[in-house]
Amino acid sequence: MNTWEYLILSLPEFEPAKAAKGASVAVKMLNREGDKGWEAVGMTALGDGSFAVLLKRLTPPKPLRANEP
């Protein structure tokens, strides 16, 4: 069975689109977490213009104990 861990990341207010792919602060933050195995699965706009992003990743398998099958 897969088990997951979760992270909530706060992103700054989105900037206008730029010609250079991945040039915004928000995209750089998401890419940095993606490099660590995190996947964005939800996003909510907050009242101050920022965004809360829910990320998840698989947890490493736990080693079996001597008495477990």
C-alpha positions in Angstrom: 0.0 0.0 0.0 1.3 3.5 -0.9 1.6 6.1 1.9 1.9 9.8 1.2 3.3 12.8 3.0 1.9 16.3 2.3 3.2 19.8 2.3 1.5 23.2 2.0 3.5 25.7 0.1 2.7 29.5 0.1 3.3 31.1 -3.2 3.5 34.9 -3.7 1.0 36.8 -5.8 1.3 35.7 -9.4 3.3 38.0 -11.7 2.2 38.8 -15.3 3.2 36.1 -17.8 6.7 36.3 -19.1 8.2 35.2 -22.4 10.9 33.1 -20.6 9.4 29.8 -19.5 9.6 29.3 -15.8 10.8 32.8 -15.1 8.3 33.7 -12.3 9.1 33.3 -8.6 6.1 30.9 -8.2 7.2 28.6 -11.0 10.7 28.5 -9.7 9.4 27.6 -6.2 7.2 24.8 -7.6 10.0 23.4 -9.8 12.4 23.4 -6.8 9.8 21.3 -4.8 9.2 19.1 -7.9 12.9 18.3 -8.0 12.5 16.9 -4.4 9.7 14.6 -5.5 6.7 16.8 -4.6 3.7 17.0 -6.9 1.1 19.8 -6.7 -2.4 18.4 -6.3 -4.4 21.4 -5.3 -4.3 25.2 -5.1 -6.3 27.9 -3.3 -6.2 31.6 -3.8 -5.9 33.5 -0.5 -7.4 36.9 0.3 -4.1 38.7 0.2 -3.4 37.7 -3.4 -1.0 34.8 -2.5 -1.8 31.1 -3.1 -1.6 28.0 -0.9 -0.6 24.9 -2.9 -1.0 21.4 -1.6 1.8 19.0 -2.6 2.2 15.3 -2.0 4.9 12.7 -2.5 5.3 9.0 -1.7 6.9 8.2 1.6 9.9 5.8 1.5 9.0 2.2 2.3 9.3 1.3 6.0 11.7 -1.5 6.7 10.0 -4.7 7.9 10.6 -5.7 11.5 11.9 -9.1 12.3 8.5 -10.5 13.3 6.5 -9.0 10.4 5.7 -11.0 7.2 
